[in-house]
Amino acid sequence: MKSIATISCVYLATAALLMQSTSAWVFSKKDLQKAASAATCAAVVSLVATPFHANARDFSGSYNDPNHPNCIRKIENIGKIATIYGTDGNPGCPANGKGTDFDLLASVVGDDIQIDFGPKGGPKAVMGKWDETGEPGITFPDGNKWTLKDQNARADGARKTLQVVDISEQMKIELATSWNTL
């Protein structure tokens, strides 16, 4: 993906230089717009769709939170971005997990996940660490540990991450269209 951005940038720079010269190799404004569009899309897609670090943990799955019994805690991890979908009760939820819905954004580096609890009225940067002691899960600085229930469960309600992926896919389509019409 980065090579497409590089090629587009080289094309754009070459076109700009040639337009200033007196040679017969003059590109139209439309060609420059296509190249600029392709370069911009490629650059943004390469930033948004960055792959996992080689040693990054996939935190995706559903978890038990002892501080909120029966409440939903699902993480969807895509690259370095994660979204937590959950419900809260007072303090727990009924057996079906119903409660007040929330979506939280997080970032993943290695075995660490930094969660922004701000939308729930909590701290903006809480660092959780993967912990294999006893039942595997995420341990937080306050001692709470979300234990992994089901690694195959996906956070279908994690709308923010899905929006990022949708934008990334849309940019890939626009980039391919721009590239094919150059």
C-alpha angles and dihedrals in degrees: 000000000000090000090059089052090049093049091048092050091048089049091050094048092046091048091050092050093047092050089058094050125081094236124115091251098096121152122211124244087249091058091051091049091051092049092047091048092049092047093049094047092047093049094049094044091050090053097044097042098047111153128240118279108256090254099035116129121232104230093185115135144070123293141196115233111199090200089059108033116204091004119131120256113174126163126200111194120195115171110308092338125084133179125204117208116192151142131234131207132177092293099319136017133239118269091270091060095241116155142109108330123229139174120205130187123224140175126223128213118168109308093343130093121191111204128196105218090174095109088060092048094260134114119307100225117035114165116217122188128207108248125192093184109120107330110012116249148108119305119203129204092256089060095254114137125200105208119212112252102172125000091194094058111105126207097243089173093055093110099166095060091046090052090055090050091047091052090048092051091047090052091049089054092047090047092051090048092049092045093050093051096049 
